[in-house]
Amino acid sequence: MSTKGLLITATMCSVFAMGTALAANDDHPVQDAMITTKVKAELTKDSNTKAHEIHVTTKDGVVMLSGTVATAAEKDKAEADAKMVKGVVDVRNKIDVK
């Protein structure tokens, strides 16, 4: 292969690698939104939790739960439901029991 061909191939590989790296970084908000949606769906399906009382946000795969529930068991169940969702790295349970 000629020097010019090697240079073109190397440049194309570099551009592809940079594009892949940038796409991976841009993917976090999409993944986080999907995780939030899936956690909310799990909470809604679970009759032991009042999903409308629990707020869910996700940042870099870490799910934050907040809101108010009636019992500690409901708080624990919400956390367990969130941990079951694929892609969840950690759960921060800030739900208040009242």
Stockholm file with secondary structure:
# STOCKHOLM 1.0

chainA/1-98         MSTKGLLITATMCSVFAMGTALAANDDHPVQDAMITTKVKAELTKDSNTKAHEIHVTTKDGVVMLSGTVATAAEKDKAEADAKMVKGVVDVRNKIDVK
#=GR chainA/1-98 SS CCHHHHHHHHHHHHHHHHHHHHHHHHHHHHHHHHHHHHHHHHHHHCTTSCGGGEEEEEETTEEEEEEEESCHHHHHHHHHHHHTSTTCCEEEEEEEEC
#=GC SS_cons        CCHHHHHHHHHHHHHHHHHHHHHHHHHHHHHHHHHHHHHHHHHHHCTTSCGGGEEEEEETTEEEEEEEESCHHHHHHHHHHHHTSTTCCEEEEEEEEC
//
